[in-house]
Amino acid sequence: MATHEGAFERRDGGWYGRGDVVDLMGFAIAPDGTWFASGHPGFGTDLPQPVGLIASTDRGQTWQTLSRGGESDFHVLAVGPAGVLGFDGTLRASADGTRWDEASIPAPPVDLAVNRATGAVLATTEQGLLQSTDDLATWAPLDPPESVVLVDWVDEETIVATTAANRVLRSHDAGQSWEAGSPLSVEVQALGAHLLPSGKTEILVATQNGVLKSLDFGSTFVQVP
């Protein structure tokens, strides 16, 4: 879990800090397990300000600056089959994390998610939920029943999102139709969703009260101790 006080790992019933403290404003994990992040160095950390795009191959124990050190603070990061996407006031795409191309988008993204199978990109914006299926060349709106703030792909067809009303939405057909769960009583600050070995979808949300998880697509949540 990425926080303003560095990266933390959940294991053996507790939360454990990983490596130096870095204010992680953007965070994403690649399919090969590489961690990508951006933000600001903590006291005594030998990283530029802002850090640009940094990467870790040892689960946050050490970080290496790949590019744009002293230039970019990517508050939004996503990783897909074509590489890394980041937004630092400009939407940027990089195949290798070092050389970047600028891309256009109708409105600044609050969150980005890339489908690991198809490469389709979702962006939550003030103009609604947008999707690009042609490597960011064009964007088309999707029509969820509520204003979406955070979004994640679970698999090739399944999307999980949270709304301005702190409700979980899910789509099993790549955003063509939607179902809504019950609203949470606290603001959702971060979202992650993935398939468990059992085939169930686990949804994790971070709130001011800690981390909550759901195994029923957001109908109910339990606290992660």
N, C-alpha and C positions, 0 to 999 in steps of 0.2 A: 504494500500500500504506500502510495506516494503522499507525503505531507509537507507542510511548510518547515518541518523540523527534520526532514530527511526521509529515507525509505525504511519501512518496517515490514517484517515478515512474520506471518502467523504460523507458529509451529509449537508442538508439545504443550498446547493449552495456553500459550502466552504470546505477546507481541515483542519482537526483538528488533532493535535498530540495526541497520546495515551500513557500515562504513562511515565516512565523513558526513557531517550535516550539510545538506544542500537544500535550499528552499525550492522545492520541486513544483513549478507552476504548470508544467505539461509533462505527461508521462504516457508511455505506450510500451507494450511488449510484443516483439516480433515473433513469428511462428517458430523460429529457431531458438527462442528463449532469450535473445538479446534484449536488454532494457534500454530504451531511449528516453531521454528527459531533457528538460530545459528549465531555466529559472535563474536563481541567484546563489552565489557561493556563501556558505556559512563562515563564521570567524575561523581563521587559520586554515581554510581550505584553499589549495593551490589550483584554483580555477578562475577564468576571467569573469568580469562583471559586465553584462550578464554572461551566463555560461555558454550561450549558443545552443547547439545540439551536442549533447554528451551521450555516451553509450557505456554500458557495463555488460561484461560477459561473465561476471561472477556474482550476479544477483545483488548488485548495489554495494558490494564491498569496496570496489574501486571504480572510478569514472574516468573516461578519456574524452577530451573535447575533439569532436569530429570536424566541426565547421561553425562559422559565424560567431565564434567567441568574441565577446565585447560588442557584438552587433545585435543579436536577436534574443528576445525573451519570448519563446513560443508558449503562449498560454494554452494553445490547443495543439495536440499532436496525435497522429494516427499512423499506423503501419499496415501496409497491405502487400500484395504480391508484386507490385511495381515499385515499392520503396516506401519512403517516409513523406508524410504530409505535415506541414506546420503552418500556423498562422501567427504572425508577429505584427499585425497591421496590414500585411500582405500575405495572400495565400501562396505558399511555396511548395514545390514538389522536388524530391531528390531520389534518384535511383540507388545511390550509394551512401547518402548521408554527408557527402562533401560538396558536390556540385548541385546547384539549385536552379530551377526554372520557376518563373512567376506564372501564376494562373489567375484567371478572373473568376469572380463569384458575385452574384447579384447583391449580397449583403454579407457583412462580417459574420463568420461562423462562431457560435457559442460552443459547439461540440462537433467533432468529426468522427465518423466510423467507416472503416473500409471492410468490405466483404472479402474474406481471405480466399474464397474460392473463385469469385467472379471479378473482383476488383471494383465492384460498384461502391461509390462513395455516398454517404449520407451526411448532410450538414444541417444543423439546427440554426435558424437565423430569425431575425425580426420579421422577415418576409415568409416565414413558415419553414416546414421541413422540405429540403431540397435533395434531389438525387442526381448524380452524374454516372452514366454508364459508358462514357466515351473518353476516359482519361482526362476529365476536367474540361473538355472542350465546350460542353453545354450542360445546363442544369434544368431539371424539370421538377415542378412541385408535386409532392405527395399530399394526401388529404386526410390526416388523422383527425379524430373527433375533437381533440383539444390541442392547445398550443404546446408543442414539444420543446423541452429544454435540453435534455440529455438523451443520447441514443447509442445503441450498440447492436451489432449483428451477433446472432448466436450460431447460425449456420447459413447455408446458401440462400434459404428462403425466410428464416425467422428473424424478426427484429423485436427488440425490447426498447422501450423509451419511457422516460418520465416527463410529466407535464408541469406546467406552471401551477397547477392545483395539487402537485405532489401525488399524482395518481400514476400507476404503471399501465402502459399500453403495450399490447403485443400484437404482432402480425405474423401469420404463418404463410403469407403469400407475397413476400417482399414489398409490403406496404400498400397492397391494393385494398385490403380490408383490415379492420382493427377490432380488438376486444379490449375492454378496460377493467382493471382491478379496482380494489377499494382504495380510497385516498389515505395517505399516511398523515399523521398528526404533526409531523415535523418536516422541515425543508430538506429535500434531497440535494446533497452537494456533489456527489459523484456516483457513477453507475458503472457496473460491470456485469456481464452475463456470459455464461459458457455452458457447454455440455459436460455433465459428469460421466464417468465410466458407465454408470447405470443407464444412460440415455436421457435422464432427466435434465431439465434446464435449471441451473442455479443462478439466481439473481442476487447480486450484492449491491447495497446502497450505503453510502456514508452520510451520516447526519450529525448534528451537533451532539447527539446522545450516543454516538458510536456507530458501529457497523451492524446492519441488519441483513438477513438473508431470507429468501423465499424460494420454495420448491414448487409453487403452484402458480407461477406467472403473476405474482404480485397480489394475489387474493389475500394472503396472509404473510406476515413477516415475523421472524423471531430474532432476538438479539444474539449476536456473536459474542460470547463471553471474553 
